[in-house]
Amino acid sequence: MSHVPEAVKQYVCADCQTMHAGTPIHHEGGSHTFEPPTSCGACEGETFVELAAWIHHHE
């Protein structure tokens, strides 16, 4: 059986719309989740929206 790579969650900075890859958080048992960065590398904003929800995001 071949391994299917998991897609990394992507986040959009609500302030400047820069894309960020989610940070993998590893849990016991080998599972993991992705979290947005603590701040934007471009504008230092702290509000992120998951890419899948971006089209529905309203300020």
C-alpha angles and dihedrals in degrees: 000000000000124000117249110209116233118239114244114237112245127210133200122216106238091213104050104006094238114157120236132186113235118254111244113236112198120214133194112278094040099280124127143187133202125239131188118253118268091243139005116263091215105044104005090241116158103205118092133177122202109250092238089059097040096097089058095044115118125181 
